[in-house]
Amino acid sequence: MSELQTHFEKATRDVQTLSRRPENVTLLKLYALFKQGTVGDSSGKRPGFTDVAGRAKYDAWSSLNGMSKDEAMQGYIDLASILLKI
């Protein structure tokens, strides 16, 4: 396992221990970076307009299409470290 992967996994665990729930925009960014870092580009159909949360998640993830997994993992680590300092 690479050092980046190790730091990424630690960041995902650390985010679960936040004392305050981040704003929805920040949660969507974390979700998108996590999905891009673990799965890669978005796939499947975009959820319908009645699935507001699913649609927001899909849109956030698909906005990162083309970003490498390593870039996404580093972005997640960076955002997590900011949230953990607050």
Buried (B, 14 or more C-beta within 10 A) or exposed (E): EEEBEEBBEEBBEBBEEEEEEBEEEEBBBBBBBBBBBEEBEBEEEEBEEEEEEEBBBBBBBBBBEEBEBEBBBBBBBEBBEEBEEE
